[in-house]
C-alpha cells in the first residue's frame, strides 16, 4: 500500500501503497523519474522482510505489516492518508481481496481517495461499490501498449518503438527487476 504522509508539503492527494509488487515497483520508479520529491511523502506497507530492507535502503518510509490486517492499516496511518493505492492483484493477496481492503480502508478513512486494482472486468463494479474512487485494470493498459506495437510494426517503425523502450528501460531504477 502506498500512502502519503501528512505534514510534509501540501498536496491535493498524496499516495500510500499497499504491499509491494511489480506495479508498485514500477510506480515508484516512475515517481522517482518524474517527481522525486513525491517519494518523501510516500509510505509503503509490506510484510516481506527482504523487500522491507530494500525499500528502507532506498530511503523510503516503510511499515512492516500485512495489509489484510486492520491493525496494520491503522498503524500505517491509513486513517490520516489522503490517497491509498492498493496495487496488489487479488491473485497475490493472501486471505484478502481488493474489495475487502477497499471496505476496510473506507471505514478507517471515509475521505481518502482510494485507488484499487481489478484482476477481472467484473471486479470493477464491485470495487466501486465497496468505496474505491478509481480502479485500475492492468490488462487494459497492456492491451493499449500492444496495440501501439502493432501500429508501429505496420508503419515499419518497430525498431524505433523498441529503441524508445530500450531508453525507458535503461532509465529505470525499479526495486523489483
C-alpha positions in Angstrom: 0.0 0.0 0.0 1.4 3.4 -1.0 0.1 6.2 1.2 1.2 9.8 1.6 2.2 11.1 4.9 0.8 14.4 6.2 2.9 17.2 7.3 5.5 17.0 4.5 4.2 19.5 2.0 0.7 20.4 0.8 -0.8 18.4 -2.0 -4.3 17.6 -3.0 -3.7 13.8 -2.7 -0.5 12.2 -1.6 -0.3 8.4 -2.3 0.2 5.4 0.1 0.7 2.0 -1.5 -0.2 -1.4 -0.1 2.1 -4.2 -0.3 4.9 -4.1 -2.8 5.0 -6.0 -6.0 5.6 -5.2 -9.7 3.1 -2.4 -10.2 4.2 -0.6 -7.0 7.9 -1.1 -8.1 7.1 0.4 -11.5 5.1 3.2 -9.9 7.9 4.2 -7.6 10.4 4.2 -10.5 8.1 6.4 -12.4 7.7 8.8 -9.5 11.4 8.8 -9.0 11.8 9.8 -12.7 9.1 12.4 -12.9 8.7 13.8 -9.4 11.3 12.6 -6.9 10.1 14.9 -4.1 6.9 12.9 -4.1 8.8 9.9 -2.8 9.3 11.8 0.5 5.5 11.7 1.0 5.0 8.0 0.3 4.7 5.2 2.8 4.8 1.6 1.6 3.3 -1.2 3.7 4.7 -4.7 3.1 5.4 -7.9 5.1 8.3 -9.3 3.1 11.4 -8.7 5.2 13.7 -8.5 2.2 11.5 -6.0 0.4 11.2 -4.0 3.7 15.0 -3.7 4.0 15.4 -2.9 0.3 12.9 -0.2 0.4 14.4 1.3 3.6 17.8 1.3 2.0 16.4 3.3 -0.9 15.2 5.9 1.6 11.5 5.2 1.5 9.3 5.2 4.5 8.1 1.6 5.1 5.8 0.0 7.5 6.3 -3.7 8.1 2.9 -5.5 8.2 0.2 -7.4 6.4 -2.2 -5.1 4.7 -5.1 -7.6 5.2 -4.8 -6.8 8.9 -6.9 -3.8 10.1 -4.3 -3.3 12.9 -1.6 -2.8 10.2 -3.8 -0.4 8.3 -4.3 1.7 11.5 -0.6 1.6 12.3 0.3 2.6 8.7 -1.8 5.8 9.2 -4.5 4.9 6.6 -7.0 6.9 8.7 -5.0 10.1 8.0 -3.9 9.4 4.4 -5.2 11.5 1.6 -4.8 8.7 -1.1 -4.4 5.0 -0.7 -3.2 2.9 -3.7 -4.0 -0.8 -3.5 -1.7 -2.2 -6.2 -1.6 -5.9 -5.5 -3.8 -8.1 -7.6 -6.2 -10.4 -5.8 -4.3 -13.4 -7.1 -1.3 -12.4 -4.9 -3.2 -11.4 -1.8 -3.3 -13.9 1.0 -6.5 -14.0 3.0 -7.9 -10.8 1.4 -9.2 -9.3 -1.7 -9.1 -5.8 -3.0 -12.8 -5.4 -2.4 -12.3 -6.4 1.3 -9.3 -4.0 1.6 -11.3 -1.1 0.0 -14.1 -1.7 2.5 -11.6 -1.7 5.4 -9.8 1.4 4.2 -13.1 3.2 3.5 -14.3 2.6 7.1 -10.9 3.8 8.5 -10.9 6.8 6.3 -14.1 8.0 4.6 -12.4 10.9 2.9 -9.4 9.3 1.3 -9.1 8.8 -2.3 -8.8 5.0 -2.9 -7.3 3.5 -6.0 -7.7 -0.2 -6.3 -6.6 -2.9 -8.7 -9.1 -5.2 -10.5 -8.0 -8.6 -11.9 -11.3 -9.2 -13.7 -13.5 -6.7 -15.5 -16.3 -8.0 -13.3 -14.4 -6.8 -10.3 -14.5 -3.2 -11.3 -18.1 -2.5 -10.3 -17.7 -4.4 -7.0 -14.6 -2.3 -6.2 -16.5 1.0 -6.9 -19.5 -0.3 -4.8 -17.0 -1.1 -2.0 -15.8 2.6 -2.0 -13.0 2.8 -4.5 -12.6 6.2 -6.2 -10.7 4.7 -9.2 -10.0 1.2 -10.3 -7.1 0.2 -12.5 -7.3 -2.8 -14.8 -3.7 -3.6 -15.8 -4.7 -5.6 -18.8 -6.3 -2.6 -20.4 -3.0 -0.6 -20.3 -1.2 -3.7 -21.5 -3.6 -4.0 -24.4 -3.1 -0.4 -25.4 0.7 -0.9 -25.3 0.4 -4.0 -27.5 -1.8 -2.1 -29.9 0.8 0.6 -30.3 3.4 -2.1 -31.1 1.1 -3.4 -33.8 0.7 0.1 -35.2 4.4 0.7 -35.1 5.1 -2.6 -36.9 2.6 -1.9 -39.6 4.2 1.5 -40.2 7.6 0.0 -40.4 8.6 1.7 -37.1 9.0 -1.3 -34.8 12.8 -0.7 -34.4 12.1 2.9 -33.4 9.5 1.7 -30.9 12.0 -0.8 -29.5 14.6 1.9 -29.2 12.2 4.1 -27.3 11.5 1.2 -24.9 15.2 0.5 -24.5 15.8 4.1 -23.4 12.9 4.0 -21.0 14.2 0.7 -19.5 17.8 2.0 -19.2 16.5 5.0 -17.1 14.5 2.9 -14.6 15.7 2.0 -11.1 13.0 -0.4 -10.0 13.1 -2.2 -6.7 11.9 -5.4 -8.4 13.8 -6.3 -11.6 
